[in-house]
Amino acid sequence: MIKQDPDISRKFDHLKSIPGFGMLLSAHLLVMTESFSKISEYKRLAAFIGIVPYQYQSGTSIRRKDSIRHYGPMASRKLLRLAAQSVATHDPQSYNKFHS
C-alpha cells in the first residue's frame, strides 16, 4: 500500500533513512500523522507523543527535574525507545554524535 502512493512512498523512504527507523516505526508515524498532514511540526509531534520534558513548578520553587508526562500513544513512545536502543547498540558512533 505504501508503494502505491508516490508521496507516501517518498516520505516512507526518507523516514527509513534515519538511523534506527525501520518499516514499523516509519509506517506508524505516517499513519498516526496522516502522512504528516495532520501534524507536520516536529515540536507538536513530540508533544503529541508525550516525549517533551515539562518543568515542574509550584509557586516560586522548582525542585524536581524535568520529566515527560506519558500522554499520547504509548506505542509511539515504545517504538521510538526501541529505535534509540537499536542505534545505541548497533551504531554507537551515530548514537554518540547525538548525545554529546
A tleap script that builds the chain and sets N, CA, C and O, in Angstrom:
source leaprc.protein.ff14SB
mol = sequence {
  NMET ILE LYS GLN ASP PRO ASP ILE SER ARG
  LYS PHE ASP HIE LEU LYS SER ILE PRO GLY
  PHE GLY MET LEU LEU SER ALA HIE LEU LEU
  VAL MET THR GLU SER PHE SER LYS ILE SER
  GLU TYR LYS ARG LEU ALA ALA PHE ILE GLY
  ILE VAL PRO TYR GLN TYR GLN SER GLY THR
  SER ILE ARG ARG LYS ASP SER ILE ARG HIE
  TYR GLY PRO MET ALA SER ARG LYS LEU LEU
  ARG LEU ALA ALA GLN SER VAL ALA THR HIE
  ASP PRO GLN SER TYR ASN LYS PHE HIE CSER
}
set mol.1.N position { 0.817 -1.199 0.000 }
set mol.1.CA position { 0.000 0.000 0.000 }
set mol.1.C position { 0.857 1.258 0.000 }
set mol.1.O position { 0.500 2.262 -0.617 }
set mol.2.N position { 1.980 1.200 0.690 }
set mol.2.CA position { 2.853 2.379 0.758 }
set mol.2.C position { 3.398 2.713 -0.621 }
set mol.2.O position { 3.472 3.885 -0.990 }
set mol.3.N position { 3.776 1.715 -1.374 }
set mol.3.CA position { 4.380 1.927 -2.699 }
set mol.3.C position { 3.372 2.439 -3.726 }
set mol.3.O position { 3.772 2.946 -4.774 }
set mol.4.N position { 2.074 2.317 -3.448 }
set mol.4.CA position { 1.052 2.747 -4.408 }
set mol.4.C position { 0.938 4.261 -4.495 }
set mol.4.O position { 0.547 4.780 -5.540 }
set mol.5.N position { 1.261 4.973 -3.450 }
set mol.5.CA position { 1.182 6.433 -3.438 }
set mol.5.C position { 2.608 6.988 -3.465 }
set mol.5.O position { 3.376 6.751 -2.532 }
set mol.6.N position { 2.972 7.722 -4.518 }
set mol.6.CA position { 4.355 8.218 -4.612 }
set mol.6.C position { 4.760 9.148 -3.472 }
set mol.6.O position { 5.901 9.101 -3.012 }
set mol.7.N position { 3.833 9.994 -3.008 }
set mol.7.CA position { 4.155 10.919 -1.923 }
set mol.7.C position { 4.424 10.164 -0.621 }
set mol.7.O position { 5.405 10.442 0.068 }
set mol.8.N position { 3.560 9.218 -0.288 }
set mol.8.CA position { 3.744 8.421 0.931 }
set mol.8.C position { 4.995 7.562 0.813 }
set mol.8.O position { 5.731 7.404 1.787 }
set mol.9.N position { 5.241 7.010 -0.360 }
set mol.9.CA position { 6.436 6.184 -0.572 }
set mol.9.C position { 7.706 7.001 -0.373 }
set mol.9.O position { 8.672 6.515 0.215 }
set mol.10.N position { 7.710 8.243 -0.861 }
set mol.10.CA position { 8.877 9.117 -0.710 }
set mol.10.C position { 9.104 9.444 0.778 }
set mol.10.O position { 10.234 9.394 1.265 }
set mol.11.N position { 8.027 9.775 1.483 }
set mol.11.CA position { 8.147 10.078 2.908 }
set mol.11.C position { 8.593 8.846 3.694 }
set mol.11.O position { 9.388 8.957 4.627 }
set mol.12.N position { 8.086 7.684 3.321 }
set mol.12.CA position { 8.470 6.433 3.971 }
set mol.12.C position { 9.966 6.177 3.789 }
set mol.12.O position { 10.657 5.804 4.737 }
set mol.13.N position { 10.459 6.377 2.570 }
set mol.13.CA position { 11.886 6.173 2.301 }
set mol.13.C position { 12.748 7.168 3.079 }
set mol.13.O position { 13.821 6.810 3.564 }
set mol.14.N position { 12.286 8.407 3.200 }
set mol.14.CA position { 13.028 9.410 3.984 }
set mol.14.C position { 13.086 9.000 5.458 }
set mol.14.O position { 14.136 9.098 6.092 }
set mol.15.N position { 11.956 8.542 5.997 }
set mol.15.CA position { 11.946 8.120 7.404 }
set mol.15.C position { 12.862 6.922 7.631 }
set mol.15.O position { 13.578 6.867 8.631 }
set mol.16.N position { 12.841 5.964 6.707 }
set mol.16.CA position { 13.677 4.775 6.873 }
set mol.16.C position { 15.159 5.090 6.765 }
set mol.16.O position { 15.989 4.289 7.195 }
set mol.17.N position { 15.508 6.239 6.201 }
set mol.17.CA position { 16.924 6.599 6.097 }
set mol.17.C position { 17.479 7.102 7.431 }
set mol.17.O position { 18.694 7.236 7.574 }
set mol.18.N position { 16.617 7.381 8.404 }
set mol.18.CA position { 17.051 7.818 9.733 }
set mol.18.C position { 17.563 6.600 10.498 }
set mol.18.O position { 16.883 5.574 10.525 }
set mol.19.N position { 18.740 6.680 11.120 }
set mol.19.CA position { 19.252 5.528 11.870 }
set mol.19.C position { 18.255 5.067 12.935 }
set mol.19.O position { 17.765 5.868 13.731 }
set mol.20.N position { 17.966 3.775 12.937 }
set mol.20.CA position { 17.059 3.185 13.911 }
set mol.20.C position { 15.625 3.084 13.423 }
set mol.20.O position { 14.848 2.293 13.959 }
set mol.21.N position { 15.260 3.860 12.426 }
set mol.21.CA position { 13.898 3.820 11.901 }
set mol.21.C position { 13.768 2.665 10.928 }
set mol.21.O position { 14.495 2.586 9.939 }
set mol.22.N position { 12.852 1.786 11.212 }
set mol.22.CA position { 12.586 0.670 10.327 }
set mol.22.C position { 11.208 0.804 9.718 }
set mol.22.O position { 10.586 1.864 9.775 }
set mol.23.N position { 10.743 -0.279 9.138 }
set mol.23.CA position { 9.454 -0.276 8.475 }
set mol.23.C position { 8.323 0.025 9.460 }
set mol.23.O position { 7.432 0.817 9.155 }
set mol.24.N position { 8.354 -0.595 10.624 }
set mol.24.CA position { 7.261 -0.462 11.579 }
set mol.24.C position { 7.132 0.970 12.111 }
set mol.24.O position { 6.036 1.531 12.105 }
set mol.25.N position { 8.222 1.559 12.564 }
set mol.25.CA position { 8.174 2.918 13.101 }
set mol.25.C position { 7.821 3.923 12.009 }
set mol.25.O position { 7.030 4.837 12.245 }
set mol.26.N position { 8.390 3.768 10.832 }
set mol.26.CA position { 8.095 4.690 9.735 }
set mol.26.C position { 6.629 4.628 9.344 }
set mol.26.O position { 5.983 5.664 9.188 }
set mol.27.N position { 6.103 3.429 9.187 }
set mol.27.CA position { 4.690 3.273 8.834 }
set mol.27.C position { 3.790 3.795 9.950 }
set mol.27.O position { 2.764 4.420 9.681 }
set mol.28.N position { 4.169 3.542 11.194 }
set mol.28.CA position { 3.380 4.006 12.339 }
set mol.28.C position { 3.272 5.526 12.339 }
set mol.28.O position { 2.182 6.067 12.529 }
set mol.29.N position { 4.386 6.221 12.129 }
set mol.29.CA position { 4.358 7.684 12.118 }
set mol.29.C position { 3.548 8.226 10.946 }
set mol.29.O position { 2.840 9.223 11.085 }
set mol.30.N position { 3.650 7.571 9.793 }
set mol.30.CA position { 2.870 8.022 8.642 }
set mol.30.C position { 1.372 7.858 8.873 }
set mol.30.O position { 0.583 8.724 8.495 }
set mol.31.N position { 0.984 6.759 9.487 }
set mol.31.CA position { -0.438 6.526 9.757 }
set mol.31.C position { -0.927 7.486 10.838 }
set mol.31.O position { -1.986 8.096 10.694 }
set mol.32.N position { -0.169 7.620 11.905 }
set mol.32.CA position { -0.583 8.443 13.041 }
set mol.32.C position { -0.729 9.921 12.653 }
set mol.32.O position { -1.621 10.606 13.154 }
set mol.33.N position { 0.133 10.407 11.775 }
set mol.33.CA position { 0.103 11.814 11.391 }
set mol.33.C position { -0.627 12.044 10.068 }
set mol.33.O position { -0.650 13.161 9.550 }
set mol.34.N position { -1.215 10.995 9.534 }
set mol.34.CA position { -1.877 11.047 8.222 }
set mol.34.C position { -0.919 11.622 7.182 }
set mol.34.O position { -1.209 12.617 6.518 }
set mol.35.N position { 0.214 10.971 7.066 }
set mol.35.CA position { 1.286 11.340 6.142 }
set mol.35.C position { 1.773 12.766 6.383 }
set mol.35.O position { 2.053 13.513 5.446 }
set mol.36.N position { 1.865 13.119 7.649 }
set mol.36.CA position { 2.344 14.419 8.120 }
set mol.36.C position { 1.473 15.580 7.649 }
set mol.36.O position { 1.939 16.717 7.582 }
set mol.37.N position { 0.218 15.303 7.325 }
set mol.37.CA position { -0.703 16.396 7.011 }
set mol.37.C position { -1.443 16.842 8.269 }
set mol.37.O position { -1.827 18.007 8.377 }
set mol.38.N position { -1.646 15.940 9.209 }
set mol.38.CA position { -2.334 16.267 10.463 }
set mol.38.C position { -1.379 16.966 11.434 }
set mol.38.O position { -1.738 17.973 12.045 }
set mol.39.N position { -0.179 16.436 11.574 }
set mol.39.CA position { 0.857 17.018 12.447 }
set mol.39.C position { 2.126 17.113 11.602 }
set mol.39.O position { 2.725 16.095 11.257 }
set mol.40.N position { 2.530 18.337 11.272 }
set mol.40.CA position { 3.695 18.488 10.398 }
set mol.40.C position { 4.907 19.071 11.124 }
set mol.40.O position { 6.025 18.963 10.619 }
set mol.41.N position { 4.721 19.678 12.283 }
set mol.41.CA position { 5.830 20.278 13.018 }
set mol.41.C position { 6.374 19.283 14.036 }
set mol.41.O position { 5.609 18.629 14.745 }
set mol.42.N position { 7.692 19.172 14.104 }
set mol.42.CA position { 8.306 18.181 14.984 }
set mol.42.C position { 8.014 18.447 16.454 }
set mol.42.O position { 7.891 17.501 17.232 }
set mol.43.N position { 7.900 19.709 16.852 }
set mol.43.CA position { 7.616 20.011 18.254 }
set mol.43.C position { 6.208 19.575 18.637 }
set mol.43.O position { 5.997 19.055 19.733 }
set mol.44.N position { 5.257 19.779 17.754 }
set mol.44.CA position { 3.880 19.345 18.024 }
set mol.44.C position { 3.799 17.821 18.045 }
set mol.44.O position { 3.066 17.249 18.852 }
set mol.45.N position { 4.549 17.162 17.163 }
set mol.45.CA position { 4.563 15.702 17.139 }
set mol.45.C position { 5.141 15.152 18.438 }
set mol.45.O position { 4.591 14.214 19.015 }
set mol.46.N position { 6.242 15.727 18.896 }
set mol.46.CA position { 6.862 15.281 20.145 }
set mol.46.C position { 5.927 15.497 21.330 }
set mol.46.O position { 5.847 14.649 22.218 }
set mol.47.N position { 5.221 16.622 21.350 }
set mol.47.CA position { 4.275 16.881 22.431 }
set mol.47.C position { 3.096 15.915 22.358 }
set mol.47.O position { 2.620 15.437 23.387 }
set mol.48.N position { 2.625 15.628 21.148 }
set mol.48.CA position { 1.503 14.700 20.977 }
set mol.48.C position { 1.870 13.298 21.445 }
set mol.48.O position { 1.072 12.624 22.096 }
set mol.49.N position { 3.077 12.867 21.113 }
set mol.49.CA position { 3.525 11.522 21.507 }
set mol.49.C position { 3.781 11.460 23.007 }
set mol.49.O position { 3.618 10.403 23.616 }
set mol.50.N position { 4.176 12.571 23.608 }
set mol.50.CA position { 4.401 12.605 25.045 }
set mol.50.C position { 5.851 12.452 25.440 }
set mol.50.O position { 6.152 11.903 26.500 }
set mol.51.N position { 6.766 12.936 24.592 }
set mol.51.CA position { 8.191 12.792 24.900 }
set mol.51.C position { 8.858 14.135 25.192 }
set mol.51.O position { 10.083 14.212 25.288 }
set mol.52.N position { 8.062 15.185 25.333 }
set mol.52.CA position { 8.604 16.504 25.645 }
set mol.52.C position { 8.756 16.622 27.158 }
set mol.52.O position { 7.791 16.397 27.888 }
set mol.53.N position { 9.940 16.969 27.640 }
set mol.53.CA position { 10.091 17.151 29.085 }
set mol.53.C position { 9.436 18.452 29.545 }
set mol.53.O position { 9.658 19.514 28.963 }
set mol.54.N position { 8.638 18.352 30.583 }
set mol.54.CA position { 7.969 19.515 31.153 }
set mol.54.C position { 8.589 19.829 32.499 }
set mol.54.O position { 8.984 18.935 33.248 }
set mol.55.N position { 8.667 21.114 32.789 }
set mol.55.CA position { 9.245 21.561 34.044 }
set mol.55.C position { 8.156 21.592 35.113 }
set mol.55.O position { 7.051 22.076 34.869 }
set mol.56.N position { 8.470 21.081 36.276 }
set mol.56.CA position { 7.543 21.123 37.399 }
set mol.56.C position { 7.728 22.437 38.133 }
set mol.56.O position { 8.839 22.769 38.548 }
set mol.57.N position { 6.651 23.184 38.297 }
set mol.57.CA position { 6.724 24.444 39.024 }
set mol.57.C position { 5.594 24.501 40.034 }
set mol.57.O position { 4.454 24.143 39.739 }
set mol.58.N position { 5.923 24.944 41.196 }
set mol.58.CA position { 4.922 25.150 42.234 }
set mol.58.C position { 5.277 26.451 42.942 }
set mol.58.O position { 6.160 26.486 43.799 }
set mol.59.N position { 4.587 27.505 42.577 }
set mol.59.CA position { 4.919 28.798 43.170 }
set mol.59.C position { 6.271 29.275 42.709 }
set mol.59.O position { 6.519 29.395 41.509 }
set mol.60.N position { 7.154 29.550 43.660 }
set mol.60.CA position { 8.479 30.051 43.306 }
set mol.60.C position { 9.542 28.967 43.346 }
set mol.60.O position { 10.687 29.209 42.964 }
set mol.61.N position { 9.177 27.770 43.806 }
set mol.61.CA position { 10.199 26.719 43.916 }
set mol.61.C position { 10.128 25.771 42.719 }
set mol.61.O position { 9.055 25.380 42.260 }
set mol.62.N position { 11.299 25.428 42.246 }
set mol.62.CA position { 11.433 24.425 41.186 }
set mol.62.C position { 12.400 23.386 41.731 }
set mol.62.O position { 13.616 23.565 41.665 }
set mol.63.N position { 11.863 22.310 42.265 }
set mol.63.CA position { 12.733 21.353 42.952 }
set mol.63.C position { 12.795 20.000 42.279 }
set mol.63.O position { 13.609 19.161 42.663 }
set mol.64.N position { 11.976 19.773 41.311 }
set mol.64.CA position { 12.003 18.492 40.611 }
set mol.64.C position { 12.662 18.671 39.254 }
set mol.64.O position { 12.646 19.754 38.668 }
set mol.65.N position { 13.240 17.584 38.771 }
set mol.65.CA position { 13.820 17.654 37.438 }
set mol.65.C position { 12.702 17.528 36.403 }
set mol.65.O position { 11.617 17.026 36.700 }
set mol.66.N position { 12.978 17.981 35.209 }
set mol.66.CA position { 12.010 17.907 34.126 }
set mol.66.C position { 11.674 16.449 33.836 }
set mol.66.O position { 12.539 15.578 33.922 }
set mol.67.N position { 10.427 16.190 33.496 }
set mol.67.CA position { 10.025 14.823 33.177 }
set mol.67.C position { 8.931 14.848 32.129 }
set mol.67.O position { 8.250 15.857 31.943 }
set mol.68.N position { 8.770 13.720 31.446 }
set mol.68.CA position { 7.701 13.613 30.461 }
set mol.68.C position { 6.416 13.220 31.171 }
set mol.68.O position { 6.449 12.686 32.281 }
set mol.69.N position { 5.295 13.482 30.533 }
set mol.69.CA position { 4.007 13.251 31.180 }
set mol.69.C position { 3.327 11.959 30.741 }
set mol.69.O position { 2.291 11.599 31.299 }
set mol.70.N position { 3.870 11.266 29.776 }
set mol.70.CA position { 3.327 9.989 29.299 }
set mol.70.C position { 1.926 10.125 28.727 }
set mol.70.O position { 1.135 9.185 28.806 }
set mol.71.N position { 1.603 11.280 28.150 }
set mol.71.CA position { 0.355 11.431 27.428 }
set mol.71.C position { 0.564 10.918 26.015 }
set mol.71.O position { 1.702 10.747 25.579 }
set mol.72.N position { -0.500 10.676 25.311 }
set mol.72.CA position { -0.396 10.275 23.922 }
set mol.72.C position { -0.223 8.779 23.775 }
set mol.72.O position { -0.268 8.034 24.755 }
set mol.73.N position { -0.024 8.346 22.538 }
set mol.73.CA position { 0.045 6.912 22.246 }
set mol.73.C position { 1.312 6.252 22.800 }
set mol.73.O position { 2.430 6.649 22.472 }
set mol.74.N position { 1.116 5.261 23.627 }
set mol.74.CA position { 2.234 4.545 24.235 }
set mol.74.C position { 3.041 3.783 23.179 }
set mol.74.O position { 4.258 3.654 23.307 }
set mol.75.N position { 2.378 3.285 22.149 }
set mol.75.CA position { 3.072 2.525 21.104 }
set mol.75.C position { 4.138 3.378 20.418 }
set mol.75.O position { 5.210 2.879 20.076 }
set mol.76.N position { 3.850 4.644 20.221 }
set mol.76.CA position { 4.819 5.537 19.570 }
set mol.76.C position { 6.059 5.720 20.432 }
set mol.76.O position { 7.184 5.655 19.936 }
set mol.77.N position { 5.851 5.951 21.733 }
set mol.77.CA position { 7.000 6.096 22.642 }
set mol.77.C position { 7.821 4.817 22.685 }
set mol.77.O position { 9.051 4.864 22.716 }
set mol.78.N position { 7.148 3.686 22.686 }
set mol.78.CA position { 7.845 2.402 22.737 }
set mol.78.C position { 8.677 2.192 21.472 }
set mol.78.O position { 9.832 1.776 21.556 }
set mol.79.N position { 8.105 2.474 20.310 }
set mol.79.CA position { 8.840 2.294 19.056 }
set mol.79.C position { 10.033 3.239 18.976 }
set mol.79.O position { 11.098 2.842 18.505 }
set mol.80.N position { 9.875 4.473 19.426 }
set mol.80.CA position { 10.993 5.412 19.418 }
set mol.80.C position { 12.091 4.986 20.391 }
set mol.80.O position { 13.277 5.124 20.090 }
set mol.81.N position { 11.700 4.468 21.553 }
set mol.81.CA position { 12.701 3.978 22.517 }
set mol.81.C position { 13.454 2.800 21.942 }
set mol.81.O position { 14.676 2.721 22.077 }
set mol.82.N position { 12.741 1.874 21.298 }
set mol.82.CA position { 13.397 0.715 20.697 }
set mol.82.C position { 14.331 1.128 19.573 }
set mol.82.O position { 15.394 0.531 19.401 }
set mol.83.N position { 13.948 2.145 18.805 }
set mol.83.CA position { 14.812 2.646 17.734 }
set mol.83.C position { 16.095 3.235 18.318 }
set mol.83.O position { 17.188 2.998 17.804 }
set mol.84.N position { 15.951 4.005 19.399 }
set mol.84.CA position { 17.132 4.598 20.049 }
set mol.84.C position { 18.035 3.522 20.634 }
set mol.84.O position { 19.259 3.625 20.546 }
set mol.85.N position { 17.445 2.494 21.228 }
set mol.85.CA position { 18.244 1.403 21.780 }
set mol.85.C position { 18.971 0.655 20.671 }
set mol.85.O position { 20.120 0.250 20.846 }
set mol.86.N position { 18.322 0.472 19.549 }
set mol.86.CA position { 18.940 -0.218 18.424 }
set mol.86.C position { 20.142 0.563 17.904 }
set mol.86.O position { 21.189 -0.019 17.621 }
set mol.87.N position { 19.995 1.873 17.779 }
set mol.87.CA position { 21.108 2.705 17.315 }
set mol.87.C position { 22.238 2.680 18.330 }
set mol.87.O position { 23.405 2.583 17.952 }
set mol.88.N position { 21.909 2.766 19.614 }
set mol.88.CA position { 22.935 2.757 20.657 }
set mol.88.C position { 23.705 1.444 20.660 }
set mol.88.O position { 24.905 1.428 20.935 }
set mol.89.N position { 23.031 0.357 20.357 }
set mol.89.CA position { 23.663 -0.963 20.366 }
set mol.89.C position { 24.470 -1.231 19.102 }
set mol.89.O position { 25.601 -1.712 19.174 }
set mol.90.N position { 23.893 -0.922 17.953 }
set mol.90.CA position { 24.484 -1.337 16.683 }
set mol.90.C position { 25.285 -0.250 15.972 }
set mol.90.O position { 26.061 -0.559 15.068 }
set mol.91.N position { 25.117 1.002 16.354 }
set mol.91.CA position { 25.847 2.087 15.707 }
set mol.91.C position { 26.217 3.144 16.755 }
set mol.91.O position { 25.689 4.255 16.734 }
set mol.92.N position { 27.130 2.789 17.672 }
set mol.92.CA position { 27.457 3.708 18.764 }
set mol.92.C position { 28.017 5.048 18.299 }
set mol.92.O position { 27.809 6.058 18.972 }
set mol.93.N position { 28.721 5.089 17.166 }
set mol.93.CA position { 29.258 6.367 16.680 }
set mol.93.C position { 28.136 7.327 16.330 }
set mol.93.O position { 28.202 8.514 16.652 }
set mol.94.N position { 27.113 6.818 15.675 }
set mol.94.CA position { 25.954 7.645 15.336 }
set mol.94.C position { 25.216 8.072 16.594 }
set mol.94.O position { 24.782 9.220 16.690 }
set mol.95.N position { 25.068 7.190 17.546 }
set mol.95.CA position { 24.379 7.492 18.800 }
set mol.95.C position { 25.151 8.565 19.575 }
set mol.95.O position { 24.547 9.506 20.090 }
set mol.96.N position { 26.462 8.433 19.663 }
set mol.96.CA position { 27.279 9.397 20.401 }
set mol.96.C position { 27.272 10.776 19.760 }
set mol.96.O position { 27.449 11.782 20.446 }
set mol.97.N position { 27.069 10.826 18.451 }
set mol.97.CA position { 27.014 12.095 17.753 }
set mol.97.C position { 25.837 12.932 18.246 }
set mol.97.O position { 25.937 14.156 18.335 }
set mol.98.N position { 24.718 12.274 18.567 }
set mol.98.CA position { 23.533 12.989 19.009 }
set mol.98.C position { 23.525 13.216 20.524 }
set mol.98.O position { 22.759 14.053 21.002 }
set mol.99.N position { 24.336 12.511 21.281 }
set mol.99.CA position { 24.311 12.626 22.737 }
set mol.99.C position { 25.566 13.286 23.314 }
set mol.99.O position { 25.881 13.095 24.488 }
set mol.100.N position { 26.269 14.045 22.511 }
set mol.100.CA position { 27.459 14.719 23.052 }
set mol.100.C position { 27.274 16.199 23.087 }
set mol.100.O position { 28.173 16.924 23.512 }
savepdb mol mol.pdb
quit
